[in-house]
Amino acid sequence: MNNEKIVNEASERERIEIELLLEGLYQLYGYDFRNYSFSSVRRRIWHRVNSERLATITALTNKMLHDREVMTRLLSDLTIHVTEMFRDPAVFRSFREHVVPMLRTYPFIRIWHAGCSTGEEVYSMAILLKEEGLYEKSRIYATDMSERVLDSAKQGVFSIDRMQSFTRNYMDAGGKEAFSKYYTAKYDSVLFHSELKSNIVFAQHNLVTDRSFNEFNVIFCRNVMIYFNKELQNHVHGLLYDSLSTFGILALGTKESINFTLHADAYEEMDPQTRLYRKTK
């Protein structure tokens, strides 16, 4: 058998192992990563294989199917949680300029942060709405597929080491107060004030498998779909479209776009530099 054939067989065997693992994860636990970017999933699965001191993906599949703690560790590897307060400040500055004037005309505002991770973006929105006098007539729905990160988000506690960069983002995003007004520092952590959470609903929701649960004026779904393949991206865009009211605002990540999706012609760009779109039909 020549070397090329050996390599091809090994690659095919690995692909089959990964597909079986993802199918087992979905069938037994309900978490669906089958349409995530293969290269990204492959890298994270091998990280878990090595961390569990195993030799093969099949061995990891066996442990995952029989040990929920192994499944939890694998799930943590597969879900990406990279976020910060007022991440990409230009987005929030543009939101103040282009979207807030529209929201002032609404009697009540519903905002959905889909894939909210540990909550930094959600608290950023709460602060922005408070400063614009809109928080009291708003309801923010913060959802994620991971119970672990939702529990963290509900606490509103973050490392004090991150406050310098958070403060810089806040100011660059058009912040109107001293950022320290919104939290209390204690030892190596800060606690954001409970009044920021009064109109936030935290709930588990899986963009891949769950349906729309309300109609929203604004949906933030940023840096979530970059890990999905084209089929899954179109599925999630359909969910977001169904969940957004006419003339509602969709905010995507700066590396994401509505272009070349099945719903591209249903939106107009409000600000092409910051990926803010308005649903027009």
MARMAR-171282 format. One line per field, with one value per atom (N, C-alpha, C): residue in three letters; atom name; x, y, z. Coordinates in steps of 0.05 Angstrom, whole numbers. Layout:
BEGIN
r = c(ALA ...)
a = c(CA ...)
c1 = c(X ...)
c2 = c(Y ...)
c3 = c(Z ...)
! end
This chain:
BEGIN
r = c(MET MET MET ASN ASN ASN ASN ASN ASN GLU GLU GLU LYS LYS LYS ILE ILE ILE VAL VAL VAL ASN ASN ASN GLU GLU GLU ALA ALA ALA SER SER SER GLU GLU GLU ARG ARG ARG GLU GLU GLU ARG ARG ARG ILE ILE ILE GLU GLU GLU ILE ILE ILE GLU GLU GLU LEU LEU LEU LEU LEU LEU LEU LEU LEU GLU GLU GLU GLY GLY GLY LEU LEU LEU TYR TYR TYR GLN GLN GLN LEU LEU LEU TYR TYR TYR GLY GLY GLY TYR TYR TYR ASP ASP ASP PHE PHE PHE ARG ARG ARG ASN ASN ASN TYR TYR TYR SER SER SER PHE PHE PHE SER SER SER SER SER SER VAL VAL VAL ARG ARG ARG ARG ARG ARG ARG ARG ARG ILE ILE ILE TRP TRP TRP HIS HIS HIS ARG ARG ARG VAL VAL VAL ASN ASN ASN SER SER SER GLU GLU GLU ARG ARG ARG LEU LEU LEU ALA ALA ALA THR THR THR ILE ILE ILE THR THR THR ALA ALA ALA LEU LEU LEU THR THR THR ASN ASN ASN LYS LYS LYS MET MET MET LEU LEU LEU HIS HIS HIS ASP ASP ASP ARG ARG ARG GLU GLU GLU VAL VAL VAL MET MET MET THR THR THR ARG ARG ARG LEU LEU LEU LEU LEU LEU SER SER SER ASP ASP ASP LEU LEU LEU THR THR THR ILE ILE ILE HIS HIS HIS VAL VAL VAL THR THR THR GLU GLU GLU MET MET MET PHE PHE PHE ARG ARG ARG ASP ASP ASP PRO PRO PRO ALA ALA ALA VAL VAL VAL PHE PHE PHE ARG ARG ARG SER SER SER PHE PHE PHE ARG ARG ARG GLU GLU GLU HIS HIS HIS VAL VAL VAL VAL VAL VAL PRO PRO PRO MET MET MET LEU LEU LEU ARG ARG ARG THR THR THR TYR TYR TYR PRO PRO PRO PHE PHE PHE ILE ILE ILE ARG ARG ARG ILE ILE ILE TRP TRP TRP HIS HIS HIS ALA ALA ALA GLY GLY GLY CYS CYS CYS SER SER SER THR THR THR GLY GLY GLY GLU GLU GLU GLU GLU GLU VAL VAL VAL TYR TYR TYR SER SER SER MET MET MET ALA ALA ALA ILE ILE ILE LEU LEU LEU LEU LEU LEU LYS LYS LYS GLU GLU GLU GLU GLU GLU GLY GLY GLY LEU LEU LEU TYR TYR TYR GLU GLU GLU LYS LYS LYS SER SER SER ARG ARG ARG ILE ILE ILE TYR TYR TYR ALA ALA ALA THR THR THR ASP ASP ASP MET MET MET SER SER SER GLU GLU GLU ARG ARG ARG VAL VAL VAL LEU LEU LEU ASP ASP ASP SER SER SER ALA ALA ALA LYS LYS LYS GLN GLN GLN GLY GLY GLY VAL VAL VAL PHE PHE PHE SER SER SER ILE ILE ILE ASP ASP ASP ARG ARG ARG MET MET MET GLN GLN GLN SER SER SER PHE PHE PHE THR THR THR ARG ARG ARG ASN ASN ASN TYR TYR TYR MET MET MET ASP ASP ASP ALA ALA ALA GLY GLY GLY GLY GLY GLY LYS LYS LYS GLU GLU GLU ALA ALA ALA PHE PHE PHE SER SER SER LYS LYS LYS TYR TYR TYR TYR TYR TYR THR THR THR ALA ALA ALA LYS LYS LYS TYR TYR TYR ASP ASP ASP SER SER SER VAL VAL VAL LEU LEU LEU PHE PHE PHE HIS HIS HIS SER SER SER GLU GLU GLU LEU LEU LEU LYS LYS LYS SER SER SER ASN ASN ASN ILE ILE ILE VAL VAL VAL PHE PHE PHE ALA ALA ALA GLN GLN GLN HIS HIS HIS ASN ASN ASN LEU LEU LEU VAL VAL VAL THR THR THR ASP ASP ASP ARG ARG ARG SER SER SER PHE PHE PHE ASN ASN ASN GLU GLU GLU PHE PHE PHE ASN ASN ASN VAL VAL VAL ILE ILE ILE PHE PHE PHE CYS CYS CYS ARG ARG ARG ASN ASN ASN VAL VAL VAL MET MET MET ILE ILE ILE TYR TYR TYR PHE PHE PHE ASN ASN ASN LYS LYS LYS GLU GLU GLU LEU LEU LEU GLN GLN GLN ASN ASN ASN HIS HIS HIS VAL VAL VAL HIS HIS HIS GLY GLY GLY LEU LEU LEU LEU LEU LEU TYR TYR TYR ASP ASP ASP SER SER SER LEU LEU LEU SER SER SER THR THR THR PHE PHE PHE GLY GLY GLY ILE ILE ILE LEU LEU LEU ALA ALA ALA LEU LEU LEU GLY GLY GLY THR THR THR LYS LYS LYS GLU GLU GLU SER SER SER ILE ILE ILE ASN ASN ASN PHE PHE PHE THR THR THR LEU LEU LEU HIS HIS HIS ALA ALA ALA ASP ASP ASP ALA ALA ALA TYR TYR TYR GLU GLU GLU GLU GLU GLU MET MET MET ASP ASP ASP PRO PRO PRO GLN GLN GLN THR THR THR ARG ARG ARG LEU LEU LEU TYR TYR TYR ARG ARG ARG LYS LYS LYS THR THR THR LYS LYS LYS)
a = c(N CA C N CA C N CA C N CA C N CA C N CA C N CA C N CA C N CA C N CA C N CA C N CA C N CA C N CA C N CA C N CA C N CA C N CA C N CA C N CA C N CA C N CA C N CA C N CA C N CA C N CA C N CA C N CA C N CA C N CA C N CA C N CA C N CA C N CA C N CA C N CA C N CA C N CA C N CA C N CA C N CA C N CA C N CA C N CA C N CA C N CA C N CA C N CA C N CA C N CA C N CA C N CA C N CA C N CA C N CA C N CA C N CA C N CA C N CA C N CA C N CA C N CA C N CA C N CA C N CA C N CA C N CA C N CA C N CA C N CA C N CA C N CA C N CA C N CA C N CA C N CA C N CA C N CA C N CA C N CA C N CA C N CA C N CA C N CA C N CA C N CA C N CA C N CA C N CA C N CA C N CA C N CA C N CA C N CA C N CA C N CA C N CA C N CA C N CA C N CA C N CA C N CA C N CA C N CA C N CA C N CA C N CA C N CA C N CA C N CA C N CA C N CA C N CA C N CA C N CA C N CA C N CA C N CA C N CA C N CA C N CA C N CA C N CA C N CA C N CA C N CA C N CA C N CA C N CA C N CA C N CA C N CA C N CA C N CA C N CA C N CA C N CA C N CA C N CA C N CA C N CA C N CA C N CA C N CA C N CA C N CA C N CA C N CA C N CA C N CA C N CA C N CA C N CA C N CA C N CA C N CA C N CA C N CA C N CA C N CA C N CA C N CA C N CA C N CA C N CA C N CA C N CA C N CA C N CA C N CA C N CA C N CA C N CA C N CA C N CA C N CA C N CA C N CA C N CA C N CA C N CA C N CA C N CA C N CA C N CA C N CA C N CA C N CA C N CA C N CA C N CA C N CA C N CA C N CA C N CA C N CA C N CA C N CA C N CA C N CA C N CA C N CA C N CA C N CA C N CA C N CA C N CA C N CA C N CA C N CA C N CA C N CA C N CA C N CA C N CA C N CA C N CA C N CA C N CA C N CA C N CA C N CA C N CA C N CA C N CA C N CA C N CA C N CA C N CA C N CA C N CA C N CA C N CA C N CA C N CA C N CA C N CA C N CA C N CA C N CA C N CA C N CA C N CA C N CA C N CA C N CA C N CA C N CA C N CA C N CA C N CA C N CA C N CA C N CA C N CA C N CA C N CA C N CA C N CA C N CA C N CA C N CA C N CA C N CA C N CA C N CA C N CA C N CA C N CA C N CA C N CA C N CA C N CA C N CA C N CA C N CA C N CA C N CA C N CA C N CA C N CA C)
c1 = c(17 0 18 13 30 23 41 38 13 7 -16 -42 -44 -68 -70 -48 -48 -58 -47 -55 -85 -95 -123 -141 -133 -149 -149 -127 -125 -143 -143 -160 -189 -196 -224 -233 -215 -222 -227 -210 -214 -240 -247 -272 -296 -295 -317 -318 -296 -295 -308 -301 -312 -342 -351 -380 -395 -384 -397 -397 -376 -376 -397 -399 -418 -447 -451 -477 -485 -466 -472 -478 -463 -467 -495 -504 -530 -552 -550 -571 -575 -553 -556 -561 -547 -548 -562 -567 -583 -567 -540 -523 -514 -520 -516 -493 -470 -447 -441 -460 -455 -450 -459 -455 -437 -421 -400 -377 -360 -336 -319 -314 -300 -272 -257 -230 -230 -249 -251 -259 -279 -288 -266 -253 -231 -210 -201 -180 -188 -213 -222 -227 -235 -239 -212 -192 -165 -154 -160 -152 -164 -189 -202 -191 -186 -173 -147 -130 -105 -108 -127 -131 -141 -157 -167 -146 -123 -101 -111 -124 -133 -117 -121 -105 -121 -148 -164 -190 -202 -228 -249 -247 -266 -266 -242 -240 -254 -252 -266 -296 -305 -334 -344 -330 -338 -341 -321 -322 -345 -348 -369 -397 -401 -427 -434 -414 -418 -411 -402 -393 -401 -422 -432 -411 -393 -373 -354 -347 -331 -346 -372 -388 -387 -389 -389 -362 -340 -314 -311 -321 -321 -338 -361 -379 -366 -351 -337 -316 -303 -283 -296 -319 -332 -346 -354 -368 -347 -347 -327 -338 -324 -333 -311 -311 -291 -307 -307 -324 -312 -322 -314 -335 -334 -353 -348 -369 -368 -348 -347 -329 -335 -314 -316 -332 -320 -334 -349 -339 -352 -380 -385 -412 -431 -423 -441 -444 -422 -425 -444 -442 -461 -489 -492 -519 -531 -516 -526 -535 -519 -525 -548 -549 -568 -593 -590 -612 -628 -614 -627 -650 -645 -668 -693 -690 -713 -726 -710 -721 -736 -729 -743 -773 -779 -807 -824 -811 -826 -837 -861 -872 -858 -848 -834 -814 -790 -768 -760 -759 -749 -723 -703 -676 -667 -656 -647 -617 -601 -573 -570 -568 -566 -537 -532 -505 -490 -502 -493 -467 -459 -435 -437 -415 -415 -427 -439 -457 -445 -420 -408 -423 -431 -446 -473 -486 -512 -511 -492 -489 -481 -466 -459 -485 -503 -528 -545 -546 -561 -551 -524 -512 -520 -517 -523 -552 -571 -599 -605 -591 -595 -586 -564 -553 -571 -585 -602 -631 -636 -663 -683 -673 -691 -694 -678 -677 -704 -718 -742 -764 -763 -783 -772 -750 -737 -737 -736 -732 -710 -689 -666 -667 -667 -667 -638 -625 -597 -597 -590 -592 -565 -561 -537 -544 -530 -535 -523 -504 -488 -499 -509 -518 -495 -471 -448 -443 -442 -436 -460 -485 -508 -507 -499 -497 -476 -455 -434 -446 -460 -472 -491 -507 -527 -513 -489 -475 -466 -458 -449 -422 -406 -380 -358 -339 -317 -290 -269 -242 -236 -224 -217 -195 -180 -158 -169 -195 -206 -218 -219 -233 -220 -193 -179 -187 -188 -195 -225 -242 -270 -276 -262 -266 -258 -236 -227 -248 -259 -280 -305 -312 -336 -333 -310 -306 -306 -293 -292 -320 -338 -365 -384 -373 -390 -402 -389 -399 -401 -421 -428 -421 -413 -408 -380 -373 -350 -358 -343 -351 -353 -337 -337 -363 -380 -406 -423 -418 -436 -428 -406 -398 -385 -383 -369 -345 -322 -298 -293 -286 -280 -258 -235 -212 -204 -205 -196 -219 -243 -267 -283 -301 -320 -348 -367 -395 -411 -423 -440 -466 -476 -499 -524 -539 -563 -583 -584 -604 -600 -576 -571 -585 -591 -603 -633 -645 -673 -691 -682 -698 -684 -667 -654 -665 -672 -681 -659 -647 -627 -641 -636 -649 -632 -634 -620 -635 -620 -631 -609 -615 -596 -604 -587 -593 -596 -582 -582 -607 -618 -640 -667 -666 -690 -703 -729 -744 -744 -756 -761 -780 -776 -792 -805 -800 -813 -807 -818 -812 -796 -774 -756 -752 -746 -739 -709 -693 -664 -654 -637 -624 -594 -579 -550 -542 -529 -518 -491 -471 -445 -424 -409 -386 -395 -419 -430 -428 -437 -439 -413 -392 -366 -356 -368 -359 -378 -399 -418 -412 -420 -417 -441 -440 -460 -489 -493 -520 -531 -514 -523 -526 -508 -511 -539 -547 -573 -596 -592 -613 -616 -594 -596 -605 -597 -607 -637 -648 -677 -690 -678 -689 -688 -666 -664 -685 -688 -707 -735 -743 -769 -774 -752 -754 -753 -747 -743 -767 -777 -800 -792 -811 -806 -793 -772 -755 -739 -738 -721 -691 -674 -645 -631 -614 -597 -568 -554 -526 -510 -492 -474 -445 -428 -400 -386 -364 -350 -338 -336 -326 -349 -373 -397 -412 -430 -445 -471 -491 -516 -515 -494 -490 -488 -499 -497 -512 -530 -548 -575 -592 -619 -637 -629 -646 -633 -612 -597 -614 -634 -650 -672 -673 -694 -683 -658 -645 -632 -629 -613 -591 -568 -546 -552 -550 -551 -523 -504 -476 -459 -449 -433 -408 -397 -372 -376 -400 -405 -426 -434 -452 -479 -490 -518 -536 -557 -576 -604 -621 -649 -666 -684 -702 -723 -725 -744 -768 -766 -789 -788)
c2 = c(-24 0 25 43 67 87 106 125 143 150 168 153 128 113 110 106 104 130 152 179 183 176 180 164 139 122 133 143 154 179 195 219 212 192 183 170 155 143 164 185 207 221 226 239 223 197 179 180 179 180 206 228 254 255 245 245 227 205 187 200 214 228 249 266 287 277 255 242 232 220 210 233 255 278 289 289 300 281 255 236 232 232 226 251 273 297 321 320 341 365 363 385 379 397 391 408 395 408 396 382 367 385 410 428 452 448 467 464 484 483 458 441 416 420 439 443 453 470 480 458 442 420 399 393 373 382 406 416 414 421 421 392 374 347 334 340 328 340 365 377 361 354 339 310 298 271 272 291 293 300 317 325 302 284 260 237 242 222 197 202 180 179 157 154 159 157 159 175 185 198 178 154 133 128 129 125 148 172 195 192 183 178 159 137 117 130 145 158 178 194 214 202 179 166 154 149 136 153 177 195 223 233 260 282 277 297 300 278 280 295 290 305 335 342 371 384 369 380 383 364 365 389 392 413 440 443 468 474 452 456 464 453 458 485 496 522 544 564 585 609 618 641 662 679 701 726 743 767 787 811 832 854 871 894 913 921 940 931 905 894 907 914 930 955 974 998 1013 1012 1026 1016 991 979 993 996 1009 1039 1051 1080 1083 1066 1067 1061 1042 1035 1060 1075 1100 1119 1122 1142 1134 1109 1101 1087 1072 1055 1068 1081 1093 1112 1130 1148 1133 1110 1094 1082 1072 1059 1079 1104 1124 1126 1118 1120 1096 1075 1051 1052 1042 1042 1022 1000 980 967 960 950 922 903 876 871 863 859 831 817 789 789 780 774 744 734 706 697 676 668 688 694 716 710 685 676 686 696 703 730 743 766 794 796 822 840 829 845 853 836 842 865 865 887 913 910 934 947 930 940 953 941 952 979 982 1008 1029 1021 1040 1049 1030 1037 1055 1050 1068 1096 1099 1125 1140 1125 1137 1140 1133 1136 1116 1093 1073 1047 1045 1018 1011 1030 1023 1013 1019 1008 986 973 952 926 904 878 865 856 843 813 798 768 759 747 738 707 695 666 654 630 614 585 568 539 527 541 531 541 523 530 542 532 541 571 579 608 625 615 630 635 615 619 641 641 662 689 691 716 727 710 719 733 724 735 764 770 797 803 783 786 781 800 798 805 795 800 830 840 868 874 854 857 866 861 867 895 909 934 956 955 975 974 950 948 952 944 948 979 993 1022 1036 1027 1039 1034 1010 1004 1021 1024 1039 1068 1080 1108 1110 1091 1092 1087 1074 1069 1092 1114 1138 1139 1125 1126 1154 1158 1185 1189 1168 1170 1160 1160 1145 1116 1098 1070 1057 1066 1055 1059 1077 1082 1057 1038 1015 990 991 967 973 953 956 936 947 930 918 892 879 858 862 845 843 820 817 816 823 821 847 850 872 860 872 863 886 881 901 903 928 934 918 910 893 907 934 949 944 937 931 905 887 862 861 883 883 878 885 880 860 843 823 795 780 752 733 717 698 671 658 632 616 590 571 569 572 570 561 542 531 540 557 567 545 523 501 485 480 461 474 497 509 529 534 552 581 598 626 626 644 645 672 691 718 734 758 777 800 808 827 851 874 898 899 885 885 857 846 821 824 818 817 787 780 753 756 762 771 750 744 725 697 689 663 645 656 639 635 648 644 616 601 573 553 564 546 543 520 517 532 533 549 540 514 504 513 511 519 550 564 594 601 589 595 588 565 557 578 587 607 634 642 667 665 642 639 642 632 635 664 678 706 723 717 731 728 703 698 711 717 728 759 771 800 813 834 849 865 872 889 915 923 946 942 917 910 910 911 914 887 879 855 864 857 863 838 836 813 821 801 807 820 834 849 831 805 787 771 778 765 783 772 788 774 791 780 772 782 777 747 738 711 691 701 684 684 665 663 687 703 726 753 752 777 799 793 814 825 814 824 845 852 872 895 917 939 946 954 961 988 989 1015 1027 1009 1018 994 994 971 966 986 983 967 968 956 934 926 903 906 930 935 935 918 915 920 930 934 916 901 884 901 897 913 898 871 856 828)
c3 = c(0 0 0 -19 -20 2 6 28 24 -1 -6 2 -4 4 34 47 76 89 78 89 84 60 54 72 77 94 123 132 159 161 141 140 140 124 123 149 161 187 208 208 227 223 197 191 201 197 206 237 250 279 290 277 286 281 258 252 272 280 299 327 334 360 361 340 339 338 324 323 351 365 392 411 409 426 421 396 390 398 392 398 428 443 472 488 481 498 486 460 447 437 438 429 400 382 353 342 338 326 298 287 262 238 239 217 224 245 251 232 230 214 222 202 208 220 209 219 248 254 282 301 293 310 314 292 293 313 312 330 359 364 392 403 385 393 400 384 390 416 421 447 470 468 489 491 467 467 483 477 491 521 527 555 572 559 573 573 560 558 544 522 505 479 464 440 415 416 392 398 377 379 387 377 385 415 427 456 470 460 471 469 446 442 462 467 487 515 523 549 551 529 529 532 519 520 547 563 589 613 608 630 624 637 632 637 656 662 639 625 601 579 577 558 564 589 597 590 594 587 556 542 512 503 514 506 511 533 539 518 508 487 460 454 429 427 449 449 454 437 438 453 473 490 492 471 471 469 490 489 509 508 527 527 547 548 524 511 489 468 462 442 415 401 376 382 396 405 383 359 337 332 338 335 354 379 399 394 384 377 354 334 311 320 339 349 362 378 390 369 347 327 309 300 279 290 312 321 344 363 386 378 359 351 342 329 322 347 365 389 406 405 421 413 389 379 387 398 405 434 438 465 483 471 487 468 479 463 472 453 459 444 459 448 455 435 439 434 454 451 448 424 418 420 436 441 458 481 498 513 514 528 558 569 597 603 584 589 586 578 576 556 533 514 524 539 550 570 588 607 592 570 554 543 533 522 544 568 590 597 598 605 583 558 536 537 542 543 567 589 613 606 593 587 567 550 530 540 565 577 566 557 544 560 581 595 608 619 634 615 590 572 554 563 548 563 548 559 542 555 542 547 526 529 522 541 538 538 516 514 505 513 505 507 493 495 520 532 555 581 598 625 641 637 653 648 623 618 626 623 632 662 677 706 712 697 701 693 671 662 683 695 715 739 745 769 764 740 734 747 751 765 744 743 724 737 726 737 736 757 758 738 730 710 683 678 652 651 674 674 658 657 641 612 600 572 568 588 586 587 604 606 581 569 543 522 520 501 505 531 538 528 533 525 495 481 452 440 455 446 450 461 466 494 513 541 552 569 578 608 622 650 656 682 690 691 678 676 703 722 749 764 753 764 764 746 742 757 772 786 813 829 855 855 862 862 889 890 915 910 922 919 890 878 850 830 838 821 823 803 805 801 814 812 799 776 764 779 781 798 789 809 804 787 788 772 742 734 705 697 717 710 713 722 728 704 680 656 637 648 632 639 619 623 612 629 620 616 593 588 569 572 554 527 505 479 460 443 424 396 384 357 336 341 321 322 346 348 358 370 381 362 367 350 360 344 353 377 395 419 425 407 410 385 385 363 375 362 373 355 368 353 346 362 357 364 347 353 349 370 369 367 345 342 330 346 337 343 322 324 334 326 331 307 284 260 245 253 239 243 262 267 253 238 226 196 185 156 143 116 101 107 108 113 140 160 187 189 175 175 164 142 130 148 162 182 204 215 237 226 203 191 188 181 179 206 227 254 262 257 264 248 222 206 217 224 235 262 276 303 303 280 279 267 280 270 245 229 205 214 201 207 232 242 264 256 276 271 278 259 263 264 286 289 288 268 264 272 274 281 257 263 242 220 225 205 192 198 188 169 153 134 127 120 111 81 67 39 34 11 2 20 37 53 39 47 35 41 60 68 62 45 40 29 12 0 18 43 62 81 77 95 79 92 81 102 92 110 122 149 162 164 169 171 163 139 129 144 157 171 197 208 234 233 210 206 220 218 228 204 205 183 193 175 181 163 176 161 147 121 105 94 95 85 95)
! end
